[in-house]
Amino acid sequence: MTESLITDGAPLGGWRKSSYSGPEAGSCLEVLDGHSAGVPVRDSKNPHGPAVLVPASAWSTFVTAVRSGVFPS
């Protein structure tokens, strides 16, 4: 899988917290839909930090695996 890094994800608008992130302020993942080069993913506790840009096909495969229970909680 090829990954790219966005050094500061803050200028990108429209981040949403993953539905699999817990309600407490702990480990929260945010994703951004509609980016032309893939799916940016970042740590919600660090909005000015880096975001990993995952190819859309790889992200889709990952989400399908999570939903099917491949990665138990």
mmCIF file of the N, C-alpha and C atoms, coordinates in Angstrom:
data_MODEL
# 
_entry.id   MODEL 
# 
loop_
_atom_site.group_PDB 
_atom_site.id 
_atom_site.type_symbol 
_atom_site.label_atom_id 
_atom_site.label_alt_id 
_atom_site.label_comp_id 
_atom_site.label_asym_id 
_atom_site.label_entity_id 
_atom_site.label_seq_id 
_atom_site.pdbx_PDB_ins_code 
_atom_site.Cartn_x 
_atom_site.Cartn_y 
_atom_site.Cartn_z 
_atom_site.occupancy 
_atom_site.B_iso_or_equiv 
_atom_site.pdbx_formal_charge 
_atom_site.auth_seq_id 
_atom_site.auth_comp_id 
_atom_site.auth_asym_id 
_atom_site.auth_atom_id 
_atom_site.pdbx_PDB_model_num 
ATOM 1   N N  . MET A 1 1  ? 0.838   -1.175 0.000  1.00 0.00 ? 1  MET A N  1 
ATOM 2   C CA . MET A 1 1  ? 0.000   0.000  0.000  1.00 0.00 ? 1  MET A CA 1 
ATOM 3   C C  . MET A 1 1  ? 0.885   1.240  0.000  1.00 0.00 ? 1  MET A C  1 
ATOM 4   N N  . THR A 1 2  ? 0.581   2.186  -0.837 1.00 0.00 ? 2  THR A N  1 
ATOM 5   C CA . THR A 1 2  ? 1.309   3.441  -0.902 1.00 0.00 ? 2  THR A CA 1 
ATOM 6   C C  . THR A 1 2  ? 0.612   4.447  -0.005 1.00 0.00 ? 2  THR A C  1 
ATOM 7   N N  . GLU A 1 3  ? 1.387   5.100  0.850  1.00 0.00 ? 3  GLU A N  1 
ATOM 8   C CA . GLU A 1 3  ? 0.835   6.107  1.743  1.00 0.00 ? 3  GLU A CA 1 
ATOM 9   C C  . GLU A 1 3  ? 1.547   7.423  1.509  1.00 0.00 ? 3  GLU A C  1 
ATOM 10  N N  . SER A 1 4  ? 0.837   8.488  1.699  1.00 0.00 ? 4  SER A N  1 
ATOM 11  C CA . SER A 1 4  ? 1.401   9.822  1.646  1.00 0.00 ? 4  SER A CA 1 
ATOM 12  C C  . SER A 1 4  ? 1.098   10.496 2.970  1.00 0.00 ? 4  SER A C  1 
ATOM 13  N N  . LEU A 1 5  ? 1.801   11.557 3.244  1.00 0.00 ? 5  LEU A N  1 
ATOM 14  C CA . LEU A 1 5  ? 1.613   12.274 4.492  1.00 0.00 ? 5  LEU A CA 1 
ATOM 15  C C  . LEU A 1 5  ? 1.237   13.714 4.204  1.00 0.00 ? 5  LEU A C  1 
ATOM 16  N N  . ILE A 1 6  ? 0.213   14.185 4.876  1.00 0.00 ? 6  ILE A N  1 
ATOM 17  C CA . ILE A 1 6  ? -0.167  15.591 4.861  1.00 0.00 ? 6  ILE A CA 1 
ATOM 18  C C  . ILE A 1 6  ? 0.376   16.143 6.172  1.00 0.00 ? 6  ILE A C  1 
ATOM 19  N N  . THR A 1 7  ? 1.306   17.077 6.119  1.00 0.00 ? 7  THR A N  1 
ATOM 20  C CA . THR A 1 7  ? 1.994   17.509 7.335  1.00 0.00 ? 7  THR A CA 1 
ATOM 21  C C  . THR A 1 7  ? 1.099   18.264 8.316  1.00 0.00 ? 7  THR A C  1 
ATOM 22  N N  . ASP A 1 8  ? 0.103   18.992 7.827  1.00 0.00 ? 8  ASP A N  1 
ATOM 23  C CA . ASP A 1 8  ? -0.831  19.712 8.703  1.00 0.00 ? 8  ASP A CA 1 
ATOM 24  C C  . ASP A 1 8  ? -2.235  19.526 8.142  1.00 0.00 ? 8  ASP A C  1 
ATOM 25  N N  . GLY A 1 9  ? -3.043  18.736 8.837  1.00 0.00 ? 9  GLY A N  1 
ATOM 26  C CA . GLY A 1 9  ? -4.395  18.451 8.367  1.00 0.00 ? 9  GLY A CA 1 
ATOM 27  C C  . GLY A 1 9  ? -5.409  19.532 8.674  1.00 0.00 ? 9  GLY A C  1 
ATOM 28  N N  . ALA A 1 10 ? -5.046  20.523 9.500  1.00 0.00 ? 10 ALA A N  1 
ATOM 29  C CA . ALA A 1 10 ? -5.998  21.544 9.924  1.00 0.00 ? 10 ALA A CA 1 
ATOM 30  C C  . ALA A 1 10 ? -6.611  22.356 8.778  1.00 0.00 ? 10 ALA A C  1 
ATOM 31  N N  . PRO A 1 11 ? -5.847  22.738 7.747  1.00 0.00 ? 11 PRO A N  1 
ATOM 32  C CA . PRO A 1 11 ? -6.453  23.539 6.672  1.00 0.00 ? 11 PRO A CA 1 
ATOM 33  C C  . PRO A 1 11 ? -7.541  22.799 5.881  1.00 0.00 ? 11 PRO A C  1 
ATOM 34  N N  . LEU A 1 12 ? -7.553  21.486 5.955  1.00 0.00 ? 12 LEU A N  1 
ATOM 35  C CA . LEU A 1 12 ? -8.580  20.725 5.243  1.00 0.00 ? 12 LEU A CA 1 
ATOM 36  C C  . LEU A 1 12 ? -9.859  20.731 6.067  1.00 0.00 ? 12 LEU A C  1 
ATOM 37  N N  . GLY A 1 13 ? -10.948 21.141 5.487  1.00 0.00 ? 13 GLY A N  1 
ATOM 38  C CA . GLY A 1 13 ? -12.211 21.206 6.222  1.00 0.00 ? 13 GLY A CA 1 
ATOM 39  C C  . GLY A 1 13 ? -13.042 19.957 6.022  1.00 0.00 ? 13 GLY A C  1 
ATOM 40  N N  . GLY A 1 14 ? -13.923 19.672 6.973  1.00 0.00 ? 14 GLY A N  1 
ATOM 41  C CA . GLY A 1 14 ? -14.858 18.570 6.829  1.00 0.00 ? 14 GLY A CA 1 
ATOM 42  C C  . GLY A 1 14 ? -14.482 17.282 7.522  1.00 0.00 ? 14 GLY A C  1 
ATOM 43  N N  . TRP A 1 15 ? -13.550 17.332 8.466  1.00 0.00 ? 15 TRP A N  1 
ATOM 44  C CA . TRP A 1 15 ? -13.166 16.126 9.192  1.00 0.00 ? 15 TRP A CA 1 
ATOM 45  C C  . TRP A 1 15 ? -14.351 15.598 9.985  1.00 0.00 ? 15 TRP A C  1 
ATOM 46  N N  . ARG A 1 16 ? -14.425 14.272 10.107 1.00 0.00 ? 16 ARG A N  1 
ATOM 47  C CA . ARG A 1 16 ? -15.460 13.649 10.949 1.00 0.00 ? 16 ARG A CA 1 
ATOM 48  C C  . ARG A 1 16 ? -14.820 12.552 11.774 1.00 0.00 ? 16 ARG A C  1 
ATOM 49  N N  . LYS A 1 17 ? -15.338 12.399 12.998 1.00 0.00 ? 17 LYS A N  1 
ATOM 50  C CA . LYS A 1 17 ? -14.812 11.371 13.883 1.00 0.00 ? 17 LYS A CA 1 
ATOM 51  C C  . LYS A 1 17 ? -15.333 10.016 13.435 1.00 0.00 ? 17 LYS A C  1 
ATOM 52  N N  . SER A 1 18 ? -14.482 9.027  13.478 1.00 0.00 ? 18 SER A N  1 
ATOM 53  C CA . SER A 1 18 ? -14.872 7.660  13.134 1.00 0.00 ? 18 SER A CA 1 
ATOM 54  C C  . SER A 1 18 ? -15.986 7.182  14.048 1.00 0.00 ? 18 SER A C  1 
ATOM 55  N N  . SER A 1 19 ? -16.944 6.473  13.488 1.00 0.00 ? 19 SER A N  1 
ATOM 56  C CA . SER A 1 19 ? -18.034 5.923  14.302 1.00 0.00 ? 19 SER A CA 1 
ATOM 57  C C  . SER A 1 19 ? -17.532 4.838  15.242 1.00 0.00 ? 19 SER A C  1 
ATOM 58  N N  . TYR A 1 20 ? -16.330 4.342  15.011 1.00 0.00 ? 20 TYR A N  1 
ATOM 59  C CA . TYR A 1 20 ? -15.740 3.322  15.878 1.00 0.00 ? 20 TYR A CA 1 
ATOM 60  C C  . TYR A 1 20 ? -14.909 3.929  17.006 1.00 0.00 ? 20 TYR A C  1 
ATOM 61  N N  . SER A 1 21 ? -14.760 5.255  17.027 1.00 0.00 ? 21 SER A N  1 
ATOM 62  C CA . SER A 1 21 ? -14.060 5.902  18.129 1.00 0.00 ? 21 SER A CA 1 
ATOM 63  C C  . SER A 1 21 ? -14.981 5.939  19.333 1.00 0.00 ? 21 SER A C  1 
ATOM 64  N N  . GLY A 1 22 ? -14.420 5.778  20.498 1.00 0.00 ? 22 GLY A N  1 
ATOM 65  C CA . GLY A 1 22 ? -15.222 5.751  21.714 1.00 0.00 ? 22 GLY A CA 1 
ATOM 66  C C  . GLY A 1 22 ? -15.746 7.121  22.096 1.00 0.00 ? 22 GLY A C  1 
ATOM 67  N N  . PRO A 1 23 ? -16.750 7.180  22.977 1.00 0.00 ? 23 PRO A N  1 
ATOM 68  C CA . PRO A 1 23 ? -17.334 8.450  23.396 1.00 0.00 ? 23 PRO A CA 1 
ATOM 69  C C  . PRO A 1 23 ? -16.414 9.260  24.320 1.00 0.00 ? 23 PRO A C  1 
ATOM 70  N N  . GLU A 1 24 ? -15.479 8.588  24.989 1.00 0.00 ? 24 GLU A N  1 
ATOM 71  C CA . GLU A 1 24 ? -14.542 9.300  25.845 1.00 0.00 ? 24 GLU A CA 1 
ATOM 72  C C  . GLU A 1 24 ? -13.503 10.013 24.987 1.00 0.00 ? 24 GLU A C  1 
ATOM 73  N N  . ALA A 1 25 ? -12.721 10.852 25.605 1.00 0.00 ? 25 ALA A N  1 
ATOM 74  C CA . ALA A 1 25 ? -11.765 11.681 24.865 1.00 0.00 ? 25 ALA A CA 1 
ATOM 75  C C  . ALA A 1 25 ? -10.472 10.933 24.527 1.00 0.00 ? 25 ALA A C  1 
ATOM 76  N N  . GLY A 1 26 ? -10.479 9.644  24.543 1.00 0.00 ? 26 GLY A N  1 
ATOM 77  C CA . GLY A 1 26 ? -9.275  8.841  24.312 1.00 0.00 ? 26 GLY A CA 1 
ATOM 78  C C  . GLY A 1 26 ? -8.884  8.745  22.860 1.00 0.00 ? 26 GLY A C  1 
ATOM 79  N N  . SER A 1 27 ? -8.748  7.552  22.365 1.00 0.00 ? 27 SER A N  1 
ATOM 80  C CA . SER A 1 27 ? -8.266  7.296  21.012 1.00 0.00 ? 27 SER A CA 1 
ATOM 81  C C  . SER A 1 27 ? -9.349  7.615  19.987 1.00 0.00 ? 27 SER A C  1 
ATOM 82  N N  . CYS A 1 28 ? -9.213  8.735  19.324 1.00 0.00 ? 28 CYS A N  1 
ATOM 83  C CA . CYS A 1 28 ? -10.209 9.139  18.327 1.00 0.00 ? 28 CYS A CA 1 
ATOM 84  C C  . CYS A 1 28 ? -9.543  9.322  16.969 1.00 0.00 ? 28 CYS A C  1 
ATOM 85  N N  . LEU A 1 29 ? -10.141 8.722  16.005 1.00 0.00 ? 29 LEU A N  1 
ATOM 86  C CA . LEU A 1 29 ? -9.654  8.785  14.639 1.00 0.00 ? 29 LEU A CA 1 
ATOM 87  C C  . LEU A 1 29 ? -10.608 9.666  13.844 1.00 0.00 ? 29 LEU A C  1 
ATOM 88  N N  . GLU A 1 30 ? -10.072 10.537 13.015 1.00 0.00 ? 30 GLU A N  1 
ATOM 89  C CA . GLU A 1 30 ? -10.887 11.363 12.138 1.00 0.00 ? 30 GLU A CA 1 
ATOM 90  C C  . GLU A 1 30 ? -10.523 11.067 10.695 1.00 0.00 ? 30 GLU A C  1 
ATOM 91  N N  . VAL A 1 31 ? -11.522 11.114 9.842  1.00 0.00 ? 31 VAL A N  1 
ATOM 92  C CA . VAL A 1 31 ? -11.313 10.907 8.412  1.00 0.00 ? 31 VAL A CA 1 
ATOM 93  C C  . VAL A 1 31 ? -11.947 12.068 7.657  1.00 0.00 ? 31 VAL A C  1 
ATOM 94  N N  . LEU A 1 32 ? -11.510 12.240 6.427  1.00 0.00 ? 32 LEU A N  1 
ATOM 95  C CA . LEU A 1 32 ? -12.023 13.308 5.582  1.00 0.00 ? 32 LEU A CA 1 
ATOM 96  C C  . LEU A 1 32 ? -12.492 12.684 4.276  1.00 0.00 ? 32 LEU A C  1 
ATOM 97  N N  . ASP A 1 33 ? -13.767 12.824 4.001  1.00 0.00 ? 33 ASP A N  1 
ATOM 98  C CA . ASP A 1 33 ? -14.331 12.287 2.761  1.00 0.00 ? 33 ASP A CA 1 
ATOM 99  C C  . ASP A 1 33 ? -14.139 13.273 1.611  1.00 0.00 ? 33 ASP A C  1 
ATOM 100 N N  . GLY A 1 34 ? -14.040 12.741 0.410  1.00 0.00 ? 34 GLY A N  1 
ATOM 101 C CA . GLY A 1 34 ? -14.042 13.573 -0.784 1.00 0.00 ? 34 GLY A CA 1 
ATOM 102 C C  . GLY A 1 34 ? -12.710 14.175 -1.191 1.00 0.00 ? 34 GLY A C  1 
ATOM 103 N N  . HIS A 1 35 ? -11.621 13.770 -0.570 1.00 0.00 ? 35 HIS A N  1 
ATOM 104 C CA . HIS A 1 35 ? -10.301 14.279 -0.976 1.00 0.00 ? 35 HIS A CA 1 
ATOM 105 C C  . HIS A 1 35 ? -9.924  13.603 -2.294 1.00 0.00 ? 35 HIS A C  1 
ATOM 106 N N  . SER A 1 36 ? -9.411  14.357 -3.220 1.00 0.00 ? 36 SER A N  1 
ATOM 107 C CA . SER A 1 36 ? -9.155  13.830 -4.569 1.00 0.00 ? 36 SER A CA 1 
ATOM 108 C C  . SER A 1 36 ? -8.054  12.764 -4.626 1.00 0.00 ? 36 SER A C  1 
ATOM 109 N N  . ALA A 1 37 ? -7.125  12.770 -3.674 1.00 0.00 ? 37 ALA A N  1 
ATOM 110 C CA . ALA A 1 37 ? -5.997  11.843 -3.737 1.00 0.00 ? 37 ALA A CA 1 
ATOM 111 C C  . ALA A 1 37 ? -6.135  10.621 -2.838 1.00 0.00 ? 37 ALA A C  1 
ATOM 112 N N  . GLY A 1 38 ? -7.246  10.496 -2.119 1.00 0.00 ? 38 GLY A N  1 
ATOM 113 C CA . GLY A 1 38 ? -7.434  9.352  -1.220 1.00 0.00 ? 38 GLY A CA 1 
ATOM 114 C C  . GLY A 1 38 ? -8.227  9.748  0.001  1.00 0.00 ? 38 GLY A C  1 
ATOM 115 N N  . VAL A 1 39 ? -7.999  9.043  1.105  1.00 0.00 ? 39 VAL A N  1 
ATOM 116 C CA . VAL A 1 39 ? -8.727  9.303  2.346  1.00 0.00 ? 39 VAL A CA 1 
ATOM 117 C C  . VAL A 1 39 ? -7.723  9.735  3.417  1.00 0.00 ? 39 VAL A C  1 
ATOM 118 N N  . PRO A 1 40 ? -7.729  11.025 3.792  1.00 0.00 ? 40 PRO A N  1 
ATOM 119 C CA . PRO A 1 40 ? -6.875  11.475 4.879  1.00 0.00 ? 40 PRO A CA 1 
ATOM 120 C C  . PRO A 1 40 ? -7.400  10.946 6.221  1.00 0.00 ? 40 PRO A C  1 
ATOM 121 N N  . VAL A 1 41 ? -6.484  10.509 7.075  1.00 0.00 ? 41 VAL A N  1 
ATOM 122 C CA . VAL A 1 41 ? -6.812  9.971  8.394  1.00 0.00 ? 41 VAL A CA 1 
ATOM 123 C C  . VAL A 1 41 ? -5.885  10.645 9.398  1.00 0.00 ? 41 VAL A C  1 
ATOM 124 N N  . ARG A 1 42 ? -6.450  11.117 10.525 1.00 0.00 ? 42 ARG A N  1 
ATOM 125 C CA . ARG A 1 42 ? -5.617  11.787 11.532 1.00 0.00 ? 42 ARG A CA 1 
ATOM 126 C C  . ARG A 1 42 ? -6.103  11.479 12.944 1.00 0.00 ? 42 ARG A C  1 
ATOM 127 N N  . ASP A 1 43 ? -5.269  11.822 13.914 1.00 0.00 ? 43 ASP A N  1 
ATOM 128 C CA . ASP A 1 43 ? -5.598  11.722 15.335 1.00 0.00 ? 43 ASP A CA 1 
ATOM 129 C C  . ASP A 1 43 ? -6.355  12.995 15.707 1.00 0.00 ? 43 ASP A C  1 
ATOM 130 N N  . SER A 1 44 ? -7.574  12.853 16.222 1.00 0.00 ? 44 SER A N  1 
ATOM 131 C CA . SER A 1 44 ? -8.388  14.029 16.521 1.00 0.00 ? 44 SER A CA 1 
ATOM 132 C C  . SER A 1 44 ? -7.788  14.909 17.618 1.00 0.00 ? 44 SER A C  1 
ATOM 133 N N  . LYS A 1 45 ? -6.919  14.356 18.449 1.00 0.00 ? 45 LYS A N  1 
ATOM 134 C CA . LYS A 1 45 ? -6.300  15.138 19.515 1.00 0.00 ? 45 LYS A CA 1 
ATOM 135 C C  . LYS A 1 45 ? -5.208  16.062 18.981 1.00 0.00 ? 45 LYS A C  1 
ATOM 136 N N  . ASN A 1 46 ? -4.837  15.908 17.732 1.00 0.00 ? 46 ASN A N  1 
ATOM 137 C CA . ASN A 1 46 ? -3.766  16.704 17.144 1.00 0.00 ? 46 ASN A CA 1 
ATOM 138 C C  . ASN A 1 46 ? -4.204  17.245 15.778 1.00 0.00 ? 46 ASN A C  1 
ATOM 139 N N  . PRO A 1 47 ? -5.163  18.183 15.757 1.00 0.00 ? 47 PRO A N  1 
ATOM 140 C CA . PRO A 1 47 ? -5.709  18.652 14.478 1.00 0.00 ? 47 PRO A CA 1 
ATOM 141 C C  . PRO A 1 47 ? -4.702  19.362 13.579 1.00 0.00 ? 47 PRO A C  1 
ATOM 142 N N  . HIS A 1 48 ? -3.638  19.918 14.143 1.00 0.00 ? 48 HIS A N  1 
ATOM 143 C CA . HIS A 1 48 ? -2.608  20.563 13.323 1.00 0.00 ? 48 HIS A CA 1 
ATOM 144 C C  . HIS A 1 48 ? -1.469  19.610 13.006 1.00 0.00 ? 48 HIS A C  1 
ATOM 145 N N  . GLY A 1 49 ? -1.605  18.376 13.431 1.00 0.00 ? 49 GLY A N  1 
ATOM 146 C CA . GLY A 1 49 ? -0.581  17.377 13.168 1.00 0.00 ? 49 GLY A CA 1 
ATOM 147 C C  . GLY A 1 49 ? -0.772  16.731 11.812 1.00 0.00 ? 49 GLY A C  1 
ATOM 148 N N  . PRO A 1 50 ? 0.009   15.710 11.574 1.00 0.00 ? 50 PRO A N  1 
ATOM 149 C CA . PRO A 1 50 ? -0.027  15.058 10.263 1.00 0.00 ? 50 PRO A CA 1 
ATOM 150 C C  . PRO A 1 50 ? -1.272  14.199 10.063 1.00 0.00 ? 50 PRO A C  1 
ATOM 151 N N  . ALA A 1 51 ? -1.581  13.966 8.816  1.00 0.00 ? 51 ALA A N  1 
ATOM 152 C CA . ALA A 1 51 ? -2.642  13.047 8.413  1.00 0.00 ? 51 ALA A CA 1 
ATOM 153 C C  . ALA A 1 51 ? -2.040  12.096 7.375  1.00 0.00 ? 51 ALA A C  1 
ATOM 154 N N  . VAL A 1 52 ? -2.369  10.839 7.508  1.00 0.00 ? 52 VAL A N  1 
ATOM 155 C CA . VAL A 1 52 ? -1.927  9.842  6.538  1.00 0.00 ? 52 VAL A CA 1 
ATOM 156 C C  . VAL A 1 52 ? -2.953  9.816  5.410  1.00 0.00 ? 52 VAL A C  1 
ATOM 157 N N  . LEU A 1 53 ? -2.495  9.870  4.189  1.00 0.00 ? 53 LEU A N  1 
ATOM 158 C CA . LEU A 1 53 ? -3.371  9.818  3.031  1.00 0.00 ? 53 LEU A CA 1 
ATOM 159 C C  . LEU A 1 53 ? -3.372  8.391  2.500  1.00 0.00 ? 53 LEU A C  1 
ATOM 160 N N  . VAL A 1 54 ? -4.484  7.697  2.707  1.00 0.00 ? 54 VAL A N  1 
ATOM 161 C CA . VAL A 1 54 ? -4.615  6.288  2.327  1.00 0.00 ? 54 VAL A CA 1 
ATOM 162 C C  . VAL A 1 54 ? -5.350  6.199  0.984  1.00 0.00 ? 54 VAL A C  1 
ATOM 163 N N  . PRO A 1 55 ? -4.868  5.392  0.049  1.00 0.00 ? 55 PRO A N  1 
ATOM 164 C CA . PRO A 1 55 ? -5.600  5.224  -1.214 1.00 0.00 ? 55 PRO A CA 1 
ATOM 165 C C  . PRO A 1 55 ? -7.039  4.771  -0.948 1.00 0.00 ? 55 PRO A C  1 
ATOM 166 N N  . ALA A 1 56 ? -7.974  5.301  -1.716 1.00 0.00 ? 56 ALA A N  1 
ATOM 167 C CA . ALA A 1 56 ? -9.395  5.012  -1.492 1.00 0.00 ? 56 ALA A CA 1 
ATOM 168 C C  . ALA A 1 56 ? -9.703  3.519  -1.527 1.00 0.00 ? 56 ALA A C  1 
ATOM 169 N N  . SER A 1 57 ? -9.085  2.776  -2.412 1.00 0.00 ? 57 SER A N  1 
ATOM 170 C CA . SER A 1 57 ? -9.360  1.331  -2.498 1.00 0.00 ? 57 SER A CA 1 
ATOM 171 C C  . SER A 1 57 ? -8.880  0.605  -1.243 1.00 0.00 ? 57 SER A C  1 
ATOM 172 N N  . ALA A 1 58 ? -7.734  1.008  -0.709 1.00 0.00 ? 58 ALA A N  1 
ATOM 173 C CA . ALA A 1 58 ? -7.225  0.395  0.521  1.00 0.00 ? 58 ALA A CA 1 
ATOM 174 C C  . ALA A 1 58 ? -8.111  0.755  1.709  1.00 0.00 ? 58 ALA A C  1 
ATOM 175 N N  . TRP A 1 59 ? -8.595  1.987  1.751  1.00 0.00 ? 59 TRP A N  1 
ATOM 176 C CA . TRP A 1 59 ? -9.483  2.407  2.838  1.00 0.00 ? 59 TRP A CA 1 
ATOM 177 C C  . TRP A 1 59 ? -10.782 1.616  2.795  1.00 0.00 ? 59 TRP A C  1 
ATOM 178 N N  . SER A 1 60 ? -11.325 1.433  1.620  1.00 0.00 ? 60 SER A N  1 
ATOM 179 C CA . SER A 1 60 ? -12.560 0.666  1.460  1.00 0.00 ? 60 SER A CA 1 
ATOM 180 C C  . SER A 1 60 ? -12.386 -0.777 1.947  1.00 0.00 ? 60 SER A C  1 
ATOM 181 N N  . THR A 1 61 ? -11.262 -1.381 1.596  1.00 0.00 ? 61 THR A N  1 
ATOM 182 C CA . THR A 1 61 ? -10.959 -2.738 2.045  1.00 0.00 ? 61 THR A CA 1 
ATOM 183 C C  . THR A 1 61 ? -10.859 -2.788 3.566  1.00 0.00 ? 61 THR A C  1 
ATOM 184 N N  . PHE A 1 62 ? -10.188 -1.810 4.158  1.00 0.00 ? 62 PHE A N  1 
ATOM 185 C CA . PHE A 1 62 ? -10.040 -1.739 5.614  1.00 0.00 ? 62 PHE A CA 1 
ATOM 186 C C  . PHE A 1 62 ? -11.399 -1.591 6.301  1.00 0.00 ? 62 PHE A C  1 
ATOM 187 N N  . VAL A 1 63 ? -12.229 -0.667 5.831  1.00 0.00 ? 63 VAL A N  1 
ATOM 188 C CA . VAL A 1 63 ? -13.545 -0.443 6.437  1.00 0.00 ? 63 VAL A CA 1 
ATOM 189 C C  . VAL A 1 63 ? -14.414 -1.703 6.343  1.00 0.00 ? 63 VAL A C  1 
ATOM 190 N N  . THR A 1 64 ? -14.374 -2.372 5.217  1.00 0.00 ? 64 THR A N  1 
ATOM 191 C CA . THR A 1 64 ? -15.133 -3.619 5.044  1.00 0.00 ? 64 THR A CA 1 
ATOM 192 C C  . THR A 1 64 ? -14.669 -4.662 6.065  1.00 0.00 ? 64 THR A C  1 
ATOM 193 N N  . ALA A 1 65 ? -13.365 -4.775 6.259  1.00 0.00 ? 65 ALA A N  1 
ATOM 194 C CA . ALA A 1 65 ? -12.824 -5.737 7.228  1.00 0.00 ? 65 ALA A CA 1 
ATOM 195 C C  . ALA A 1 65 ? -13.253 -5.387 8.652  1.00 0.00 ? 65 ALA A C  1 
ATOM 196 N N  . VAL A 1 66 ? -13.229 -4.111 9.010  1.00 0.00 ? 66 VAL A N  1 
ATOM 197 C CA . VAL A 1 66 ? -13.651 -3.688 10.356 1.00 0.00 ? 66 VAL A CA 1 
ATOM 198 C C  . VAL A 1 66 ? -15.116 -4.029 10.560 1.00 0.00 ? 66 VAL A C  1 
ATOM 199 N N  . ARG A 1 67 ? -15.939 -3.678 9.611  1.00 0.00 ? 67 ARG A N  1 
ATOM 200 C CA . ARG A 1 67 ? -17.384 -3.936 9.732  1.00 0.00 ? 67 ARG A CA 1 
ATOM 201 C C  . ARG A 1 67 ? -17.717 -5.416 9.809  1.00 0.00 ? 67 ARG A C  1 
ATOM 202 N N  . SER A 1 68 ? -16.898 -6.247 9.195  1.00 0.00 ? 68 SER A N  1 
ATOM 203 C CA . SER A 1 68 ? -17.171 -7.692 9.200  1.00 0.00 ? 68 SER A CA 1 
ATOM 204 C C  . SER A 1 68 ? -16.583 -8.399 10.428 1.00 0.00 ? 68 SER A C  1 
ATOM 205 N N  . GLY A 1 69 ? -15.901 -7.632 11.290 1.00 0.00 ? 69 GLY A N  1 
ATOM 206 C CA . GLY A 1 69 ? -15.386 -8.211 12.526 1.00 0.00 ? 69 GLY A CA 1 
ATOM 207 C C  . GLY A 1 69 ? -14.001 -8.821 12.447 1.00 0.00 ? 69 GLY A C  1 
ATOM 208 N N  . VAL A 1 70 ? -13.271 -8.548 11.380 1.00 0.00 ? 70 VAL A N  1 
ATOM 209 C CA . VAL A 1 70 ? -11.916 -9.093 11.237 1.00 0.00 ? 70 VAL A CA 1 
ATOM 210 C C  . VAL A 1 70 ? -11.019 -8.574 12.372 1.00 0.00 ? 70 VAL A C  1 
ATOM 211 N N  . PHE A 1 71 ? -11.252 -7.362 12.826 1.00 0.00 ? 71 PHE A N  1 
ATOM 212 C CA . PHE A 1 71 ? -10.471 -6.751 13.904 1.00 0.00 ? 71 PHE A CA 1 
ATOM 213 C C  . PHE A 1 71 ? -11.364 -6.626 15.137 1.00 0.00 ? 71 PHE A C  1 
ATOM 214 N N  . PRO A 1 72 ? -11.393 -7.636 15.988 1.00 0.00 ? 72 PRO A N  1 
ATOM 215 C CA . PRO A 1 72 ? -12.277 -7.572 17.158 1.00 0.00 ? 72 PRO A CA 1 
ATOM 216 C C  . PRO A 1 72 ? -11.839 -6.476 18.126 1.00 0.00 ? 72 PRO A C  1 
ATOM 217 N N  . SER A 1 73 ? -12.817 -5.914 18.810 1.00 0.00 ? 73 SER A N  1 
ATOM 218 C CA . SER A 1 73 ? -12.491 -4.832 19.767 1.00 0.00 ? 73 SER A CA 1 
ATOM 219 C C  . SER A 1 73 ? -12.080 -5.391 21.101 1.00 0.00 ? 73 SER A C  1 
# 
